[in-house]
């Protein structure tokens, strides 16, 4: 965010498996913060995660072989 302010431009943010390792309370807080961002967000999520239900937009689902 500091770079965005200095450069006066929005960045792209990548969240890989956003909710892995977070409890429900921490995940909820993180979702609320992410929803306030106005920049592009790229999110990968496993199909059983709840991130796709919480954030509107395109979600990338990685495949594990």
Buried (B, 14 or more C-beta within 10 A) or exposed (E): EEEEEEEEEEEEEEBEBBBEEBEEEEBBEBBEEBEEEEEEBEBBBBEEBBBBEBBEEEBEEEEEE
